[in-house]
């Protein structure tokens, strides 16, 4: 379930970029997916012309290492959030009584003798 949500989030990136540029993100991403389905794997969003274009012809080059580090960081952040969420949801292992006449484990038992002999 978490992997599917992460994949959906990644698939939204081109739509968000196009929408933020004031373009029809849904239409452009549809064209982009059609191009990728045809095996045109170097196709990407041409934001300046509002279309899909070959990113090698557009001289859009990005470091693969940078992309992989960003995705790794995002995955680690998501994992950390899930772990914190799990910790918050889990039941407490033990509870300390705030007001109790019963001594805690390891606490010396004292009697409060109110009767003086």
N, C-alpha and C positions, 0 to 999 in steps of 0.2 A: 504494500500500500504506500509506504513512504517513497519507494523507488519510483512508482508510477507518478506520484505527486511531484517528485523532483524532475522527472522527464517532462511532465506537462509544463512545469515552470520554465524549463529550457526551451521548449517549443514556442513559448510565448515571447521570447526575446525579439525575434524579427518583427513580430506584430507591434510590440511596444515601441521599438525603434522607429518603424514607419509611422505609427500614430503620433509619436512625439515630433516627427518632422512635418506633421500636417498632411500626411498622405493617407490613402485608403489602405490600411494595414492588412485587412482581410483579403482584399483583391491581390495585393502584391505577394502576400505569403502563399496564396493559392497558386499564382503563377510560378513562384519559386519552387514549391513542392512539385508541380508538374514538370518543371525543368529537371529537378533532381531525380524524379521518377524515370525520366528519359535517359538518365545516365550523365547528364550535364552537371557534374559535381562541382565545377568551379563557378557556378552561377551564384549570385548573391544580390543583395539590395543595392541599387544605384539611387541613393537618396537625392543626389543633385538633379537627376533627370526624372525622378519619380517612377522608376521602372526597375525591371530585373535585368542585370547585365553580368557579363563575365568579369569576375573580380581581378583576374590576371590582366585583362585588357585595361581595366580601370586603375591598375597599379595599386590595388588595395592589398597590402601584404601585412600580415600579422605574425608574430612569433608564436609558433606552436607551443613552445615551452611556457610562454606567458598565459596562453589560453588554458593549458593543462593545470598550471598552478592556480589560476583563478577558480577553475572548476573544483579542484581539490580543496581549496580553501572554503568554497561554498558548501561542499559536501561535509567537511569537518565542522563547519558552523552549524549546519542542520543537525548533524549527529549530536553535537554538544547541547543544542536546544532540546532535542528529544530526551537526552539523558537527564537534564535538569527537570524537564517535565515529569519524567518517570520518578525521580526522587521526590518531587513535590506530591505526586499522587500516592506514593507508597505510604503505608501505615507506619506510625512511629514504632520503633522497636521496644522502647520502654518509656515510661512516663514518671516524672518525679511528682510526688504529691506536694501540693502547695501548703495545705493545712491538714496535717494528720498527726494523731497522737501515736501512730505506729512508727517506730524507728526505721530508718532506711538500712539497707544491708551494709554492714560494716560500721554502723553508728552505734556507739555504746548505749546499752539499754539503761536508762535511769528511771528510778521510781520517784515520784514526787509524793512523799509521805506528808500529808497535811496534819496528821495526828501526832502530837508530841507525847512521848511517854515519860 
